């Protein structure tokens, strides 16, 4: 059953013409979103501002209980 499902999707993707280009665009967009944006716009705030795990945990507890 799993082999039939795999063959179904494999043949479908193999015979695509426009779909291959669209999947390429989707993969490039996801790469941009998850790799580039995460690196530049979402730095690791806790590791850069606090040295120990205790300081990090105290900061998080204070932020959650405000």
N, C-alpha and C positions, 0 to 999 in steps of 0.2 A: 504494500500500500504506500509506504513512504517513497519507494523507488518510483512508483507511478506519479506521485505528486511532484517529485523532483524532476522527472522527465517532462511533465506537463509544463512547468515553469521554465525549465531549461530550453525547451523547444520554442516556447513563446518569446522569450528574450532573444533567442538566436535569430528568429525570423523578423524581428522588429526592424523598422527603418527609421521612422521619425522618433519612435520611443527611445532609441539608443541616445539620440541627441538630447532629448528631454531628461533622461536619467543622468547624463553627464552634467547637464546644467544643475540639476538638483544636488548631485554629489558635490559639485564645486561650491554651491551656495552653503550647504551644510558645513563644508570644510571652513569656509570663511567665518560663518557664525560661531562654530564651536572652537576653532583654533585661534584665529586672529582676534576676534572680539574679546574672548576670554582672557587672552594674554594682556591686552592693552587696557581694557575697560573694567575688568574684574580681578584686580590683583589680590593676593592672599593677605588680607588686612590683618588677621591675627598674627601671622608669622612675622610680619614686618613691624608691628607695633609692640609686641610683647615677647619677652625672652623665654619665659618658662610656661609650662602647662598650667601651673597654678594661677598665674596672672591672666592667662587666656580664659580659664574657667570662671574666675571672679568677674571678669568683664562681661562674659556672656550671662552669668546669673544676674548681675546688676541691670543689664539691658532687658532681660526677660521679666524682671520683677518690678520695673518702674511703673 
